[in-house]
Amino acid sequence: MAHYLQLSLTGLGAGAVVAVLAIGLVLTFRASNVVNLAHAAMGTYIAYVYYGLRNFNVASTQKGGNLVLPVFGVPGVVHLIDRPTVVTALAIALVVAALVGALVYLLVFRALRNAPPLARLVASLGLFLYLQAVMELRAHDIGAGAATLPLTSLLPNGVVRLGSVVVPTASFVLAGLAVTVAVVLGAVFRYTRFGLSTRAAAESEKGAILIGVSPDRVGLLNWIIASVLAGGAMIFVAGITSQLNPTQSSLLVVPALAAALLARLDSFAMATFAGLAIGVTQSGVATFQSQAAWLPSWLPNDGLRQALPVLLILVAITIRGAHLPTRASLVDSRLPVAPVPRRPWLWIPLLSGAAVVALYTLDAQWRLAIVVSVIAALIALSCVVVTGYVGQISLALYAFAGLAAFATAKLELAGVGFPWAPLVAVILTVVVGILFGLPAVRVRGMTLAVATIAAAVAIEQLVFNSPALNGLSGVPNPQLFGSNLGFLAPGAANFRPAFGVVAVVVLAASMLAVANLRRSPTGLRWLAVRSNERAAAAAGINVGSTKLSAFAASSLFAGLGGALLAYELPALSPQQFLVVGALAVLALTYLGGIATLSGALIAGFLASGGVLTRIQGGAAADTTTQYALSGILLILVAAFYPDGLSMAVRRAITRLHSVWLRGVRSRGAT
């Protein structure tokens, strides 16, 4: 028992980091009505700044004192100071953190203060993708990356003995710092003019202005404080673990979001308690799994530690959904336009025919790019259904695609042939999608987004990382009526066009189905629920079943895309279906037009490794630059074109047509 207690208390350090990040999320939500998914990514960048300043252990060229710049397209680092001390480097890093917080608020979120919640969410997604991509690019400049870092911990290295229990001193110090931050901020917000001004601005901006409070000044100061806290937390945790991975460190926002939501995005004390509890629980579960020999061998070594707390949080969010804040809800806000598709029976076959012609006339690399874009558009179509038509922000769609891909590959390798293997996999995906859609019955908006991203993390950790699934390869080519429909082949015959035709047909049929659903009573019920759930219920619509039907349809299309991926990829691995992929799917679909069929096509066109990548002459594996550019575009679209690029083009064409008609009529009149 003492051993379990000792290892559980060791998790206080990780829990303290989660707690401080959660406190920062509470600050930004209070100040500007934003739940910032890029919060941990901002902190990770600050840790990169500190590391760049302190890194003078690389013998060749890295001598330390280099300031890492987060601006895409400029030199990665500039030399700032020779061999800074720990105090100097920490001071510079925290000053940079304050500047980053101020710039993010002033350049991004201040303009989106009155924007729809979905626009604010995707702007934070764009910032997440941008910072993660920039950090991966900068890793080569400072000799870091995901490797072990030559960092010295800023915390004491001793131990604390509680009877027979021995716990590192650093864990208690971090926990004490988190509690101190919560107490200080709680007192500031309760007793000082700044705190009262923040609370007033959060309740009513107009009322705050009338009493002489500037919402802009209040928001700016809160974002600065939150950014400094995030930077300090990530610097401390990087020093303890000696690891700084742009993706994994940035995804610490998931448990931090859970802690913040359990605190109702309002209480610093509750956010701190929830964060510490998450860290302790994860450490205790890891100890249990390492010593429980009866657990099945297919369970990943670190699966329960990563997934079980998230699952418990998912249950808590579902149970308490009615009591969670609704400020980030899609309800009562202007939503992206969801137009009725114009003549889909005409342009969908035309585009499909053009794609088929391209498959048979262009070279192998172009065939690969077309298939990648087609499958990405199919997965994006699932996002159009659940988010664009029903207003439910789901971040688990890429996980559903991965589930279908692994299930298809496993069934094929077990002897279940085509088309039964993908059919069974898609049915399984729909069932899982409905189960994970159950939280949507009680929660919505940002709360549902956190619930679904938690679901994606659980699937990733418990399923995709399983030794039984990792490295699946050699999936047999699909055969139908004696015809080989496989994609992969040896030599010059690789990337066979027959498989591309199958993918194009599946996408075309899916788009026609969605177009018909948009016109049908089912689609009208979806839009009614999206617009106002209470009004829809008063009109006799079963809101719960309507949401679940959308999740079923959405997981169906994601499953179809995943089943195609099982035949398109030479091997399947967990790295192909990380949570970052789900964020990219929502980001690109919003960029194209979250509530339009053409938005899904644009998302497929922009997908990494797709047609745009091929036009640029890049390789499918080179995604970093494209993620950075997509992040910038996403922020701009969220601020200026919340309906997406497709609707912007459609309106421009309509205006040009109107001008042309007026010109024709004026010439006819003369």
N, C-alpha and C positions, 0 to 999 in steps of 0.2 A: 504493500500500500504506500509506503514511504517513497518507493521508487517511482510509482505513478504520480504522486504528488510533486516530487522533485522535477520530473520531466514536464509536468503540466505547468508548473510555475515558471519554467524556463520560457514558456510561450508568452509571458507577460511583456517581453521586449517587442515581439512581433505585434502583439495586441496593442501596445502603446503606439506603435507607428500607425496602425489602422485607426486608432482612436484620434490621433492628431489629424490625420487626413479627413476623418469624419467631421471633426470640429471645423475644418476649413470648408467642407461642403455645406455645413449649416450656416457658416458666415456668408458664403456667396449666395445661398438661397435667400437668406434674410435680406441681404442687401439689394439684390437685383432679380429675384425670382428666377434664378438659373440653377439647375442641378448640373454641375460642370463635370462631364465625363473625362475631360482632359486634366483634371486636378492633379492626379498622381503623375501624369506625363510632364506637367509643368515642374513638379518637384524633382522628377528624375533628371530633367534638363539642368536644374540647379545643382544636383549632385554631379553631373558631368562637368559643370563649371568648376566646382570645388576640386574634382579629380584632375582636370586639366591644369589647374594652378599648382597642385601638389605633386604631380607626376614628374619626378626627375629621377626615376629608377630605370628608365629605358636607356640603355647605354648609347645608342647611336645618335639619334637626333632630338629625342624628347628630353628637354632640360627643365621642364616645369615653368610655371609662371605664365602659361598660355591661357587666354580667355577664349572659351568656346562660344562661337556666334551662332544664334539660332536662325539666321536669315538665309534662306535658300538662294543659291546663285552667287554668293560672295565667298571670299576665302574662309575656310573652316575655322581657323584660329588666328588670333593676333597676340603677339608677345606683349605682356602687360608689365610684368615685374620679375626680377631675378630671384629665384628660390624663396618664395614667400613662406613665412611661418604658418603654423596651423591657425593662429589667431587672425593673421592677415588674410589668408585664403578664405577662412570662414566669413570674415567681415565682408570681403568683396563678393563672395557668393550670395550672401543675404541681401546685400545692396542690389545685386543683379536680380534676385528674386523679387524685391520690391518693384523694380523697374518692369519686370515681366508682368507682374500682377497688374500694374497700372496700365501698361500698354494693351494687355488683353482686354481689360475692361473698356478702355477708351476707344480702341479700334474695332472691337468686335461686339461686346455684349451691351454697351450703352446704347448703340443703335438698335439693338434687338429687344430693348426693355419692354416695348409694347407689342412685339411680334408674337405670332402664335407659338405655343409651347413646343410644337414639333420643329419649328424653325430654330428655336434656341437649342433644342437637343441636337439637331444635325450640325449646327455651328460648332458645338462642343465636340461632336464627332470629327468634324473637319479639322479642328485644332489638335485633337488626339492623333489623327492620322499624320498631320503635318509634323508635329513634334517628334513622333516616333520615327518617321522617315528621316528627319534631319539628324536625329541622334545616331541612327545607324550609319548615315553618311559621315558624321563627325567622329565616329568611333575609330576610324582608320587614321584620323589626324592626330589623335592623342594616344593611340596604341591601346585602346580599351576593348570595345566590343563586349562580348559576353564572357570573356575570359576572366580569370582571377585578377583582382586589382591589387596593386601594391599600395594599399591604403592602411594607415594606422587608425585603429578605433579611437574615437574621441572620448570614449567612456572608460571607467576603471575596469581592470581585468581581474579583480579579486572575486571572492565568493562570499555568500552569506549563508551561515549555518543555522537552520531552524530545527534543533534536535538532531535527528539523523538525516534531515533533508538538506542538501547542498544546492544552492541556486546561484547562478552568476550575478554579481553585483550590478552588472549592466542592465539586467532585466528590471531590477527594482528601481534603478536610476531612471530608465526610460518611462516606467510606469509612473514614477513620481513626477517627472516632467509633464507627462500627459495630464495628470490630475491637477498639477499646478496651473497649466494653461487653461484648463476648464474652469477652475476656481476663479482665476484672474479675469477671464473673459466674462464669466457669469456675473462677477461683481461690477465690472465695467458696464455691461449692458443693463444692469439693474439700477445702478446708482449714479452714473455719470451722464452728462448732457449728450455725449457722443452715443452712448448706448440707447438713451431715450430717443434721440433723433433717428437712429437706425430702426428702432421699433415703430416709430411714427411713420417713417417712409415706407416700411414694409406693409403697414396697414393701409395707408392711403397716401399716394404721392401728392395728389392735389391738396389734401389736408396738410401735409408736411410743408409744402410750398407756402401755404397761407400763413403758417406760423413762423416762417422765416428759415426753414430747414431746406438745404439744397440736397435733393436725392442724388445728384451727380457726385457731390463731394462725399456724401455718406457711402455711396457705392464704391467709389475709388479707394477710400481708406480701408473698407472691409476686404476688397479684393487684394490690396497690398498685404494686409495681415494674413489672409488665407494663403497667399503665395509664399510668404516667408515661412509660415508653419509647414507647408508642404515641402519646401526646399530643405528646411532643417531636419524634418523627419526622414527624408530620403538620404540625406548625407549621413545621418546616424546609422541607418540600417545598412547602407553600403559599406560603412566602416566595419560593422560587425560581421557581415556575411562575405565581405570581399568580392561581391558580385554586383554587377550593374548591367542588367540586360534590358534594353529599351522596351521590349514587349512585355516581359514578365513584370518588371518594376511598374510600368504604366498600368498594368491590369490589377495592381493593388487597389485601384479605385473600386473594384467590385465588392470586396468585403467592407470597404469604407462606406460605399453607398448603402449597403445593407445596414450597417451600424447607424448611419445618419437617418435612414428611413425608420428604423426601430425607435429612434429618438424623435420621430415626427418632424424631422428637419427643423427643430425648434430648441431643443434642450442640449446644452453643452455637456451637462452632467450625464445625461442618459446616453449620449453619443460616446462619451468616454467609457462608461460602464460596458456598453455593448461591444465596443472595440476591444477592450481588455478581455471580455468574456470570449470573443471569437478567437483571440490568440491563444488563450488557455485551453479552450476546447480543441482547437486544431492540434496543439502539442500533445494533449492527452489522448486524442484519437490516434495520432501517429504512434505513440507508445503502445497502445492497445493492439494496433494492427501488426506491429513488429513482433509481438509476443504471442499472438493468437494463431497457433499452428493449424487450427481447424478451418480457418478462412479459405475459400476456394482459391486455387492457383491462378485463375484467370484475372483475379482482382489486382489492379496495378499496385505497386509497392507504396506509392504515395497517394493512392486514389481516395481513400476514406478521409485522410487529413484535409485534402483540398475540397472534397465534395460534400462531406457530411455536414459541416457547419453551414455551407451554402444551402443545402436542402432544408435544414432546420429553419434557416432564415426565410426561405421560400414559403415554408408552411406558416411561419409567423406572419409574413406579409399577407398571405391569403386569408388567414383567420382575422387579422386586424385591419383588413383592407378598407372596411367602411369607415374606420377611424383615422386613416392616414390622410395627410393633407391633399387637397385637390388643386392647389395653385398651379401645378404643372399639368393639369388635365387638359385634354383636347377639347373638353366640353366648354361651351360658351366662348369659343375663340374662332376667329376666321380660319377656315381650313382650306387646304389646297383644292383648287377647282377639279372636279371629277366629271369631265364632259362625256357625253355619249359618243362612243367611237363612230366616226363618219365613214361609211362604206367600207367596213372591215373586210367584207367578202371580196372586195376588189383589190385593195392595196396589200393585204396579207398574202394572197396567192402570187401577186406580182413580185413582191420582195422575196418570197420563198423560191420562186422560179429563178430569179436573178442569183440567189445564193447557190442553187443547184448547178446553174451554168458555171459559176465561179469555181465550184468544187471540181468540176470536170475539165476546166481549162487552165487553172492556175497551178503553180508548183506545190510541193508537199508542205512547205512552211506556210503558205497561204491557206492551204486546207486545214492545217492545225489551228491557225488563228481564227478561221471562220467557225470551226467547231467549238473552240473555247468561248467565243462571243455568243454563239447560239445557246450553249449550256448556261452561261452566265445570265443571259437574258431570261431564260426559263426560271432560274432561281430568283431573279429580280421580279419576275411576274408574281411570284408568291408574296413578295413585299407589297406590290401594288394592291393585291386583294386585301390583305389583313390590315395594312397601315393606310393605304390610300383610300380604300372604299369603306373601311369600318373604323378607322382612327385608332386602332390598337397597335401600339409600338412594340413590335416583337423583334428581339435581337437573337433569337434562337434558330432562325431559318437556315443558316449555314450549317448548324449542328444537325438539323433534320436532314439536309442534303448529305452530310457525312454519314449519318446513320443509314440512309438508304444505300449509299455507296458500299459501305462495309457489309451490309446485309446481302446485297446483290453478289458481291465478290465471294462471300462465304458460302452462299447457296450454290453459286456456279461451281466453285471448287469442290463442293460436296456432291456434285452430280446432277443438281437441278438445272435443267437447261433453259435456254431462251425460248419463249418470253416469260416462262413461269417464275424464274428467279427474280427478275426486276418487278414483276407483278406482286409477288409476295412481299418483297422489300418495300414497295410503295404503300401497300396496305398496312404493313407494320408501322411505317412512318406516319401515316394518317392517324392511326390509333394513338401513337405517342404524342403527335401534335395536339390531338383533342385533350389528352390527359394534361399536357402542359398548358393548354388553353384554359383550363378550369380556373386559374387565378383571375382571368379576364372577366369572369362573372362578377367578381367583387371589386377588383381594382382596375385602374386605367392609367393612361398617360405615363408619366415618368415612373410611377410606382410599378406599373406593368413592365416597363422597359427593364427595370432592375430585376424584376422577377424572372423575365425571360433570359436575360443575360446570365443570371444565376443558374437557370436551367441549362444554358449552353455550357457553362463551366462544369456543371455536374456531369453532363454527357461526355464532355471532353475528358475529364479526369477518370470517370468510372468505366467508360466504354472504349473510347478511342485509344486510350493509353494501355489497354489490356494487352498482356503478352500474347493472348490468343488471336489478336487482330493486327498487331503491329507488323508491318512489312508484307502485307498480302500482295502477292504478285502471281502472274501466270494465269489470269482469268481467261477462260476459253473464249474464242471469238463467237459472237452470237450467230446462230444459224437459223434460217427460216425458209421452209420449203426447198431445202437443198442449196440455198444461196448463202454465201459467206458475207455477213454484214459487219465483219470485224474492222476495227480502225487501225490497229497496230499490225505491222507486217515487216519481214526482214528486208533490208536493203532499200532500193529505190521505190519499192512498192509501199513503203510505210505511209501511214496516214491515208488510208484508202477512202475514196470519196463515198463509197456505199454507206459507211457509217454516218458520214456527214449528212447524207440524204435522210437517213432515219432521224437524226437529231433535228433537222430542219422541219420534217413532217410533224414531229412531236411538238415543237415550238409553235408551228402554225396552227395545229389543232388546239393547243392550249390557249393561244391568243383568241381564236374564234370562240372558244368556250367562255373565256372571260368577257369578251364583248357581248355575248348573248346573256351572260349572267348580269352584266351591268344594266341591260335593258329589261330584265325579267323582274317579277315581284321580289325574288330573293335579293337582287341588287338594290332595289328600292328600299327594302328593309335594312340592308347594310348601311345605306346612306342616311336613312332616318335615325338609326342608332348612332352613327357617327355625329350627326348634327346635334341631337339632343336625346339622351337616353330616357329622360322622364317623359318627354312628349311622345316618344315612340311607344313607351309602355302604356301611356294613357290612350294611345290609338289602338291598343290591342296587340302590339308586337311583343313577342316573348324575347326580351333582350338577351337573356342568357343563351338560349338556343341559337339565336341569330349570330352572336359572337362565336359560338362553338362551330357553327357551320362555316364561318369565315376561316377559322383556324384549320378546319378540316380541308377546305379547298386550298388554302395556302400551303399546308404541309404536303398536299398531293402534288402540287407543282414543284415544290422543293425536292420532294422524293423522286419525281421524274428526272429532275436535273442531276440528283445524286446517283441514280441508277445509271444514267448515261456516263457519269464520271468514272464508274467502276470499269467500263469498257474503254474509256478514252485514256485513262492514266495507266502507265506500265506497272505501277505499284501504288498501294495505298499506305499512308502513314498518318499519324495524328497531326503532324505539322501542316498538313494540307487543309485541315479543318479547324484551325484555331479560332478563338473568339474574335480576333482581329478581323478575320474574314467576314464574320457577321456584321461587324461595324462597317466594313467596306461595302457590303451589299446594300445596306440601308443608305449609306452616304451616296453611292453612285446612282441608286434609284431615285433618291430625292433630287439629286443633281439633274437627272434627266426629266423628272416629273413623276412624283410619287403616286399620283392618281390617274395616270394615263398609260395606255399600252405602248405608246411611243417612248415613254420614259423608261420602260423595261428594255426596249431596243437600244436606247442610248446608253443605258447602264452596261449592256452586253458589249457595245462598241467600245466603251471606255475601259472595260475590264482588263486587268493585267494579263498579258499574253494574248490578248484578242486582236481585233482588226487594227485598232489604233496603235498598239505596240508594234504590229507588223509594218504599218505605214511609216512609223518612226525608225524602222530598221533594227529594233531592239530584240532581245531574246525574251522568252517567256519567263525566265527566272529573274529578270531584272525588274523588280517591282518597286524599288525604293523611291526612285525619282518620280514615278507615276503616282505613288501614294502622296508624295509631297505636293505635287501639282493638283491632285484631286482634292486634297485638304484645303488648299487656297481657293479653288473654284467653289467648293462647297460652302465656305464661309461667305463668299461674295453672293452666291445664289440665295442663301438663306437670308441675307440682308436686303437684296434688291429684287430677286425674282423667286419668291417663296413657292410659286406654282411650278417651277422647274424650267429647264431650257426648252422643252417641247412646247409648253404653253406660251413661252415668250416668242418662239418662232411662229407658232400658230396665230398669235395676235398680230405679229408683224405682217404676216401674209394677208390676214383679214384687212388690216389698215391699207396695205398696198392695193388690195382688190377694190376697196371702197374708193380710194383715190382714182384708180383707173376707171371705175364706173362713173364717177363724177365727171371725169374728163370726157368720156364717151358721150354722156348726156349733154354736156355743155357744147361739144362740137355738133351734136345732132340738133340742138336748139338754134345754133347759128346757121 
